[in-house]
Amino acid sequence: MNENVKTAPEQESEYLVEVNNLVKWFPIKSSFFRRTIGHVRAVDGVSFKIKRGQTMGLVGESGCGKTTVGRTILRLIDRTSGEVKIGGRDIFALSREELRLMRPEIQIIFQDPYSSLSPRIPVGEIIGEAVREHNIVPPEEFDDYISRVMRACGLQEYHKDRYPHEFSGGQRQRICIARALALNPEFIVCDEPVSALDVSIQAQIINLLKQLQKNFGFTYLFISHDLSVVEHISDTVGVMYLGNLVEYAPTDSVFKHPLHPYTVALFSAIPVPDPDAKVNRIVLQGSLPSPVNPPTGCKFHTRCDRCMDICRCAVPEWREIEPEHWCACHLYNGKEEQERAEKALRRDRDSGALNERKKTEETIL
């Protein structure tokens, strides 16, 4: 484990992770002939960048594609299309051997600390297995190295010989963090790492992740549905809805001045500790549409209280509304985009296609 904070060479990009138009569709097979009869559009054109040593929070309701984004970025599952660069390398252009050699640099902390640890292997071996595989340290330094990693994560040296079932949920998550930390990675995907823990333990794990980032310069993609946790740990925040990123901005900007109607509704659900405070709670009507047959135009228009005719037929452009604040919403279209979308709307009205779309959406809902 490198005791020094990692610093990027001057010629390297300030962005460690660059995702461009990432798409991941899961095929739906028929019962008998196993033909592909449709697709679950889990991730449908997501783009963002993460600066070195920073944390990007990824939020959204269950089923919006957050976890699929994290796993696809690490090539734990294959993409349908799009580009992912980590440290300037196109991860999907790597051969199997090149990817194996890169694995120590890109790690993941899974959501469930109970199912992500083998019950038959002692903790010391769980943390050290990949260290041996990738020759992170010489054999004579192995035991001392594992002890240092465990201490950095709040575990004791005598825990090496114990098994996962002997630990609490918070301690198990520390073991998962130590397993990732032991490989000295640059980038870690944290897939809802505290959602299965008590609130008091959540704070300990979040503080541990922040301290490790400060000490070793890690870059995180932090996936969560807990907005208060994301606000506490993240430098930037991306909001996902039905496979698409609808808003992306620095944390202060997106929490103080959300632009997309979905983000506004999502943030209105954050609990306020003052019982006398007036809260403008926005309750979305209906349920999340099916990713198998998503609505046309803006996918959020079936639940949006600010929906316009243009939203039903035209996909909003991903654009920078304010400095470093990106949003995909027709409310912020420029004049040129508005005219182009209105022309499309008139074509739909003339052909009667808009009425057919409405009938289809009503059937789905």
BELGIUR-V219369 format. One record per residue. RES is the residue in one small letter. PSI is psi in degrees with one decimal (999 if undefined). BURIAL is 1 if it has 24 or more other C-alpha atoms within 12 Angstrom, else 0. D_LAST is the distance of its C-alpha to the last C-alpha in Angstrom with 1 decimal. Layout:
BEGIN
RES&PSI&BURIAL&D_LAST + RES&PSI&BURIAL&D_LAST
END
This chain:
BEGIN
m&121.6&1&52.2 + n&121.7&0&53.3 + e&-9.4&0&54.4 + n&146.7&0&54.1 + v&135.1&0&51.0 + k&136.5&0&49.8 + t&138.3&0&50.4 + a&139.1&0&49.2 + p&152.8&0&52.0 + e&-33.3&0&52.4 + q&-11.1&0&51.4 + e&154.6&0&48.1 + s&149.5&0&44.9 + e&-14.7&0&43.8 + y&123.4&1&40.4 + l&-40.1&1&40.4 + v&128.2&1&36.8 + e&116.5&1&35.3 + v&126.4&1&31.9 + n&111.4&1&31.1 + n&50.1&1&27.9 + l&130.2&1&27.1 + v&133.1&1&24.6 + k&108.7&1&23.8 + w&136.4&1&21.6 + f&125.7&0&21.8 + p&146.3&0&22.2 + i&122.2&0&20.4 + k&147.1&0&23.2 + s&161.6&0&23.4 + s&-40.3&0&25.1 + f&-57.5&0&28.3 + f&1.3&0&29.5 + r&32.9&0&27.7 + r&151.1&0&26.5 + t&116.8&0&24.0 + i&0.2&0&20.9 + g&-177.3&0&18.6 + h&144.0&0&18.5 + v&114.1&1&16.8 + r&74.7&1&17.3 + a&-43.5&1&18.6 + v&126.6&1&20.8 + d&57.1&1&20.5 + g&64.8&1&23.6 + v&133.9&1&24.9 + s&134.4&1&28.3 + f&170.2&1&30.6 + k&149.2&1&34.1 + i&125.8&1&35.8 + k&152.8&1&39.4 + r&134.8&1&42.1 + g&7.7&1&42.5 + q&172.2&1&39.3 + t&128.2&1&36.0 + m&124.5&1&32.6 + g&137.1&1&29.8 + l&115.9&1&26.4 + v&164.6&1&23.6 + g&163.6&1&19.9 + e&165.8&1&17.5 + s&135.6&0&17.6 + g&5.7&1&16.2 + c&-10.6&1&16.8 + g&11.2&1&19.8 + k&-52.3&1&22.8 + t&-36.7&1&24.7 + t&-38.5&1&24.3 + v&-49.5&1&25.8 + g&-43.7&1&28.7 + r&-33.0&1&29.5 + t&-38.3&1&29.3 + i&-38.9&1&31.6 + l&-0.2&1&34.1 + r&33.6&1&33.7 + l&-28.1&0&32.9 + i&153.5&0&30.3 + d&154.9&1&30.7 + r&165.1&1&28.9 + t&-43.9&1&27.2 + s&175.5&0&28.8 + g&177.2&1&30.1 + e&137.4&1&33.2 + v&121.6&1&34.2 + k&130.1&1&37.6 + i&117.8&1&39.2 + g&29.3&1&42.7 + g&-3.1&0&42.8 + r&131.3&0&42.2 + d&108.6&1&39.4 + i&-26.2&1&38.2 + f&-5.9&1&36.8 + a&-4.8&0&40.2 + l&145.5&0&42.1 + s&172.1&0&43.7 + r&-40.6&0&43.2 + e&-40.3&0&46.5 + e&-38.2&0&45.8 + l&-39.5&0&42.5 + r&-41.4&0&44.4 + l&-24.4&0&46.9 + m&-17.0&1&44.3 + r&-40.1&1&42.4 + p&-25.0&1&44.6 + e&-18.0&1&43.5 + i&114.3&1&39.7 + q&168.2&1&38.6 + i&142.1&1&35.6 + i&115.7&1&35.4 + f&163.5&1&32.7 + q&-44.7&1&30.6 + d&105.9&1&32.1 + p&-10.3&1&35.9 + y&-39.7&1&36.3 + s&-10.2&0&35.0 + s&2.8&1&36.2 + l&135.0&1&39.9 + s&128.6&0&41.9 + p&-10.1&0&43.5 + r&0.8&0&46.5 + i&132.3&0&47.7 + p&155.5&0&49.6 + v&-40.1&1&48.1 + g&-39.2&1&50.9 + e&-34.7&1&50.1 + i&-45.1&1&46.4 + i&-35.2&1&47.1 + g&-11.3&1&50.0 + e&-50.7&1&48.8 + a&-26.8&1&47.3 + v&-42.5&1&50.2 + r&-43.9&1&52.6 + e&-39.4&0&50.6 + h&7.8&0&50.5 + n&50.1&0&54.0 + i&-37.9&1&53.0 + v&158.1&0&56.3 + p&151.8&0&59.7 + p&-36.6&0&60.0 + e&-16.4&0&62.7 + e&1.0&0&60.3 + f&-52.5&1&57.3 + d&-43.5&1&57.8 + d&-37.4&0&58.6 + y&-46.2&1&55.6 + i&-37.9&1&53.2 + s&-41.5&1&54.8 + r&-39.5&1&54.3 + v&-43.6&1&50.7 + m&-40.8&1&50.1 + r&-37.1&1&52.0 + a&-24.9&1&50.0 + c&12.2&1&46.9 + g&21.0&1&48.5 + l&156.1&1&49.5 + q&156.9&0&53.1 + e&-34.2&0&55.2 + y&-9.6&0&55.8 + h&-13.6&1&52.0 + k&-40.3&1&52.6 + d&2.4&0&53.7 + r&163.7&1&51.0 + y&157.5&1&47.8 + p&-34.9&1&44.2 + h&-10.8&0&43.9 + e&3.2&0&46.8 + f&156.7&1&44.8 + s&173.1&0&42.3 + g&-42.8&1&38.8 + g&-40.1&1&40.0 + q&-37.5&1&43.0 + r&-38.9&1&41.0 + q&-32.3&1&38.9 + r&-36.1&1&42.3 + i&-42.3&1&43.3 + c&-39.4&1&40.3 + i&-41.9&1&41.2 + a&-38.3&1&44.8 + r&-40.7&1&43.9 + a&-43.7&1&42.1 + l&-34.1&1&44.9 + a&-24.2&1&47.7 + l&3.9&1&46.9 + n&55.4&1&47.4 + p&165.7&1&44.1 + e&-37.4&1&43.2 + f&131.1&1&39.4 + i&127.8&1&37.4 + v&119.6&1&33.7 + c&100.3&1&33.0 + d&91.2&1&29.7 + e&58.1&1&29.0 + p&-12.3&1&32.6 + v&3.4&1&32.7 + s&-23.7&1&29.5 + a&9.3&1&31.2 + l&159.4&1&34.2 + d&157.8&0&35.5 + v&-43.5&0&35.4 + s&-37.4&0&39.2 + i&-33.6&0&39.1 + q&-45.9&1&36.3 + a&-38.8&0&38.7 + q&-42.8&0&41.5 + i&-41.1&1&39.5 + i&-44.1&1&38.1 + n&-35.9&0&41.7 + l&-45.1&1&43.0 + l&-40.6&1&40.7 + k&-39.4&1&41.8 + q&-41.4&0&45.4 + l&-38.4&1&45.2 + q&-40.8&1&43.7 + k&-39.5&0&46.5 + n&-38.4&0&49.1 + f&-0.2&1&48.0 + g&28.8&1&45.8 + f&154.0&1&42.7 + t&129.0&1&39.6 + y&143.3&1&36.3 + l&110.0&1&32.6 + f&108.4&1&31.3 + i&128.5&1&27.8 + s&158.1&1&26.5 + h&-1.1&1&23.8 + d&104.2&1&26.7 + l&-33.6&1&27.2 + s&-37.4&1&30.7 + v&-43.8&1&31.9 + v&-41.9&1&30.7 + e&-35.1&1&32.4 + h&-36.4&1&35.6 + i&-20.0&1&36.0 + s&148.2&1&34.5 + d&-36.5&1&36.2 + t&158.9&1&33.1 + v&133.5&1&29.3 + g&136.8&1&26.4 + v&123.9&1&22.8 + m&145.7&1&20.1 + y&119.4&1&16.4 + l&48.4&1&14.5 + g&-3.3&1&17.8 + n&148.5&1&19.4 + l&120.7&1&22.1 + v&-18.8&1&21.2 + e&144.7&1&24.5 + y&129.5&1&27.9 + a&167.1&1&31.0 + p&149.9&1&34.0 + t&-48.0&1&33.1 + d&-41.2&0&34.9 + s&-45.8&1&33.3 + v&-28.6&1&29.6 + f&-33.5&1&30.1 + k&-29.9&0&32.2 + h&67.3&0&30.5 + p&143.4&1&26.9 + l&-45.5&1&25.7 + h&137.9&1&22.0 + p&-33.6&1&19.6 + y&-41.9&1&17.9 + t&-42.3&1&21.4 + v&-44.7&1&22.4 + a&-40.3&1&19.6 + l&-45.5&1&20.4 + f&-24.0&1&24.1 + s&-16.3&1&23.8 + a&-4.4&0&22.9 + i&126.5&0&26.4 + p&142.8&0&28.6 + v&127.9&0&31.6 + p&-22.5&0&34.9 + d&113.3&0&36.2 + p&-19.9&0&35.0 + d&-6.9&0&36.3 + a&139.6&0&34.5 + k&124.9&0&32.0 + v&125.5&0&28.6 + n&77.4&0&26.0 + r&127.0&0&23.0 + i&118.4&0&19.7 + v&115.8&0&16.7 + l&136.9&0&13.4 + q&144.2&0&10.6 + g&-179.1&0&7.3 + s&171.1&0&7.6 + l&124.3&1&8.8 + p&162.4&1&6.9 + s&132.3&1&8.8 + p&-8.6&1&12.3 + v&-37.4&0&12.8 + n&72.0&1&10.8 + p&158.4&1&10.5 + p&154.7&1&9.9 + t&166.4&1&13.3 + g&-137.0&1&15.8 + c&125.8&1&15.4 + k&-18.4&1&12.7 + f&-5.7&1&12.6 + h&-22.6&1&12.2 + t&-14.5&1&8.6 + r&2.0&1&10.2 + c&131.0&1&13.8 + d&-3.2&0&16.0 + r&23.1&0&18.4 + c&135.8&0&16.2 + m&167.1&1&18.5 + d&-36.0&1&18.3 + i&-28.8&1&19.8 + c&-25.2&1&17.0 + r&-17.2&1&14.7 + c&-20.2&1&17.3 + a&132.8&1&19.7 + v&125.4&1&19.7 + p&145.3&1&21.6 + e&146.8&1&25.0 + w&111.5&1&26.1 + r&156.0&1&29.1 + e&105.7&0&31.7 + i&-43.1&1&31.2 + e&166.1&0&34.0 + p&119.5&0&36.7 + e&12.3&0&35.0 + h&107.1&1&31.7 + w&147.0&1&29.0 + c&148.4&1&25.6 + a&93.0&1&22.9 + c&137.1&1&21.8 + h&-16.5&1&22.5 + l&-22.4&1&24.0 + y&19.1&1&27.0 + n&144.1&1&27.5 + g&174.5&0&31.1 + k&-43.9&0&32.4 + e&-45.5&0&32.6 + e&-37.8&0&29.0 + q&-42.7&1&27.8 + e&-41.2&0&29.9 + r&-41.1&0&28.6 + a&-37.0&1&25.0 + e&-34.9&1&25.8 + k&-42.0&0&27.5 + a&-38.3&1&24.5 + l&-42.5&1&22.5 + r&-38.4&0&25.2 + r&-41.4&0&25.3 + d&-40.7&0&21.6 + r&-41.7&0&22.3 + d&-34.6&0&25.4 + s&-9.7&0&23.8 + g&7.4&0&20.8 + a&-31.4&0&18.6 + l&-40.4&1&16.6 + n&-38.6&0&15.5 + e&-38.9&0&14.5 + r&-41.7&1&12.3 + k&-41.6&1&10.6 + k&-41.7&0&10.0 + t&-44.5&0&8.8 + e&-38.5&1&6.2 + e&-36.4&0&5.1 + t&-41.9&0&5.5 + i&-43.8&0&3.8 + l&999&0&0.0
END
